[in-house]
Amino acid sequence: MRYLILGCGPAGISAAKAVRGKDKKGEIVVITEEQGPPYLRPLLTELIMGRADVAGIADPQAQNLADRGIEVRRGKRAGKIDSAGNRVLFTDGAEEAYDVLLVATGGKPEIPPLLEKEHPSIFPFDSLDDTLRIADRVPRSGTVAVYGPGFLAIVASSALRKRGNDVVWFQPDLPRSGYPISGELEANILDSVRNTGVRIRDGQDIVAIREAGGGIEIESTEKGERVRCLAVVVATERIPAIGFLSGSGVKTGTGVVVDDYFRTSVPNIYAAGDCAELFDGGTRISRINFGWRSAIKQGRIAGENMAGAGKRYVREESDYFWALFGPALLDRIR
Ligand SMILES: Cc1cc2nc3c(=O)[nH]c(=O)nc-3n(C[C@H](O)[C@H](O)[C@H](O)COP(=O)(O)OP(=O)(O)OC[C@H]3O[C@@H](n4cnc5c(N)ncnc54)[C@H](O)[C@@H]3O)c2cc1C
C-alpha cells in the first residue's frame, strides 16, 4: 500500500503518524512545497519579535518521522491530480503514484490585487519565509501598516508593536470564514490592541499606494486620510490551497468537501486540516475548522481511516478555533 500525503503541516504529519499506527508495512510519503523543516506556524510572531529563532519554533510533532518509516520530500508543489490514474503531477514535472491520497495543503492568504505585487515594502505574512523577510527587512522602529480583517492581523499588529514599531492596522472588513471572535470578546480584544498603541482603522480599506521617500504612502477609503509608512504587512485571511484539484473530480466548495470520515467525493482521496470543508449532516452547514489543534485532530482521524479504521469525527465546539495552539489571544496582545 502506498500512502501519499500532500502538505507537511500539523494535519499532514499527524495523518502520516496515524497511518503508521495502523499499517506497519505501508509506504508513507509526505510531500510539501516548503523547503525547510516543519515549524510551528502559530509561533511565527516570536520570530518577528526576536524572541525565538528558526530552531526554536521547529515542530516537535515532526521529530523522528524517518525512524517511523515516514519519508518527507520538500520543495515539491502539487500541480494536478489524475484521480483516474491515481497519480499526483508536480509542477517540476515529476509524478507520484498512490493507493490512498490525503490532501492536507492548508490555506494561503487571499491578497487583494493592490497589495499582491512584488514590492520591497510589501510583506505578506503567512509562512516561515515570509516571516524571516519581515524580521530581516522591516525596520524595528518607524511606522508599519498592517492590512487584514481578523486573527492574523491582530497577532501581526501586536508583534510589530512589541518590537518597537508604530502600527496602523487597516481592518477592511470581517473575515469571510473562521472568525468566532465577536461581541464582548471582540470588543475586549480590540481595546487591548488599541491600548498597546496600535491605531486601528476599522472598516477602512486601502485604495491606493504610492512610493514615498523609501517607503509607501497609503490612501484609504477614509476621505483625505494618507498614512506614510516604511512597510505594509499583509496578514489576510487564509483560503484553502486547493487550486490543483481542479479537473480531478474531487468535489470542492471553499475547501475540499469531506464527510465525517474525511473522505472526499473520490473514494481513495481524503482531506483534512485547513483545506477541508466539513459538511455537518445535522445542521446542514459546511465549515472550515481553521486552527492548529483542529488540524492535528482531523489529520489523525483521516490517517486512521486511510488505513481502514472507519472512525467518525465527533464535532466539539472547542475544535473550532478556540482550541488554539499557544497562549490565549488576549495574553499575546498585552
Ligand atoms: C501567521 C499565522 C499564525 C497562526 N497562529 C495560530 C495560532 O496561534 N493558533 C492556532 O491554532 N492556529 C494558528 N494559525 C493557523 C494554523 O497555523 C493553521 O490552522 C494550521 O497550520 C493548519 O494546518 P494544516 O496542516 O491544515 O495546513 P498548513 O499548516 O497550512 O500546512 C499545509 C502545508 O501544505 C503545503 N502546500 C500547500 N499547497 C501545496 C501544494 N500544492 N503542494 C505541496 N504542498 C503544498 C504548504 O506549503 C504547507 O506547508 C496561524 C496561521 C498563521 C499563518
The ligand as a MOL file (V3000), in Angstrom:
LIG
                    3D

  0  0  0     0  0            999 V3000
M  V30 BEGIN CTAB
M  V30 COUNTS 53 58 0 0 0
M  V30 BEGIN ATOM
M  V30 1 C 0.9340 33.5680 10.9720 0
M  V30 2 C -0.0210 32.5160 11.4670 0
M  V30 3 C -0.2860 32.4170 12.8200 0
M  V30 4 C -1.1740 31.4480 13.2740 0
M  V30 5 N -1.4060 31.3610 14.6010 0
M  V30 6 C -2.2160 30.3870 15.0770 0
M  V30 7 C -2.4130 30.2100 16.4700 0
M  V30 8 O -1.9010 30.9620 17.2660 0
M  V30 9 N -3.1840 29.1820 16.8830 0
M  V30 10 C -3.7740 28.3140 16.0020 0
M  V30 11 O -4.4430 27.3850 16.4280 0
M  V30 12 N -3.6330 28.4700 14.6680 0
M  V30 13 C -2.8570 29.4760 14.1910 0
M  V30 14 N -2.6950 29.6320 12.8460 0
M  V30 15 C -3.4150 28.7240 11.9450 0
M  V30 16 C -2.6890 27.3800 11.8770 0
M  V30 17 O -1.3420 27.5790 11.5810 0
M  V30 18 C -3.3700 26.5210 10.8500 0
M  V30 19 O -4.7050 26.3100 11.2550 0
M  V30 20 C -2.6740 25.1830 10.6820 0
M  V30 21 O -1.3280 25.3680 10.3100 0
M  V30 22 C -3.3830 24.3410 9.6450 0
M  V30 23 O -2.6720 23.1660 9.4780 0
M  V30 24 P -2.7130 22.3600 8.0980 0
M  V30 25 O -1.8420 21.1700 8.2970 0
M  V30 26 O -4.1210 22.1300 7.7020 0
M  V30 27 O -2.1130 23.3360 6.9960 0
M  V30 28 P -0.7430 24.1450 6.9380 0
M  V30 29 O -0.1200 24.2660 8.2700 0
M  V30 30 O -1.0580 25.3760 6.1760 0
M  V30 31 O 0.2050 23.2070 6.0780 0
M  V30 32 C -0.0520 22.9430 4.7180 0
M  V30 33 C 1.2570 22.6840 4.0260 0
M  V30 34 O 0.9730 22.2660 2.6780 0
M  V30 35 C 1.8530 22.9610 1.8090 0
M  V30 36 N 1.2160 23.0780 0.4750 0
M  V30 37 C 0.2490 23.9420 0.0930 0
M  V30 38 N -0.0560 23.7510 -1.2050 0
M  V30 39 C 0.7330 22.7550 -1.6380 0
M  V30 40 C 0.8970 22.1040 -2.9060 0
M  V30 41 N 0.1720 22.4440 -3.9710 0
M  V30 42 N 1.8360 21.1100 -2.9940 0
M  V30 43 C 2.5890 20.7510 -1.9250 0
M  V30 44 N 2.4930 21.3400 -0.7070 0
M  V30 45 C 1.5660 22.3250 -0.5770 0
M  V30 46 C 2.0280 24.3120 2.4600 0
M  V30 47 O 3.1670 24.9910 1.9950 0
M  V30 48 C 2.1340 23.9270 3.9350 0
M  V30 49 O 3.4400 23.6070 4.2920 0
M  V30 50 C -1.8220 30.5850 12.3590 0
M  V30 51 C -1.5520 30.7020 10.9870 0
M  V30 52 C -0.6640 31.6610 10.5430 0
M  V30 53 C -0.4090 31.7850 9.0660 0
M  V30 END ATOM
M  V30 BEGIN BOND
M  V30 1 1 1 2
M  V30 2 1 2 3
M  V30 3 2 2 52
M  V30 4 2 3 4
M  V30 5 1 4 5
M  V30 6 1 4 50
M  V30 7 2 5 6
M  V30 8 1 6 7
M  V30 9 1 6 13
M  V30 10 2 7 8
M  V30 11 1 7 9
M  V30 12 1 9 10
M  V30 13 2 10 11
M  V30 14 1 10 12
M  V30 15 2 12 13
M  V30 16 1 13 14
M  V30 17 1 14 15
M  V30 18 1 14 50
M  V30 19 1 15 16
M  V30 20 1 16 17
M  V30 21 1 16 18
M  V30 22 1 18 19
M  V30 23 1 18 20
M  V30 24 1 20 21
M  V30 25 1 20 22
M  V30 26 1 22 23
M  V30 27 1 23 24
M  V30 28 2 24 25
M  V30 29 1 24 26
M  V30 30 1 24 27
M  V30 31 1 27 28
M  V30 32 2 28 29
M  V30 33 1 28 30
M  V30 34 1 28 31
M  V30 35 1 31 32
M  V30 36 1 32 33
M  V30 37 1 33 34
M  V30 38 1 33 48
M  V30 39 1 34 35
M  V30 40 1 35 36
M  V30 41 1 35 46
M  V30 42 1 36 37
M  V30 43 1 36 45
M  V30 44 2 37 38
M  V30 45 1 38 39
M  V30 46 1 39 40
M  V30 47 2 39 45
M  V30 48 1 40 41
M  V30 49 2 40 42
M  V30 50 1 42 43
M  V30 51 2 43 44
M  V30 52 1 44 45
M  V30 53 1 46 47
M  V30 54 1 46 48
M  V30 55 1 48 49
M  V30 56 2 50 51
M  V30 57 1 51 52
M  V30 58 1 52 53
M  V30 END BOND
M  V30 END CTAB
M  END
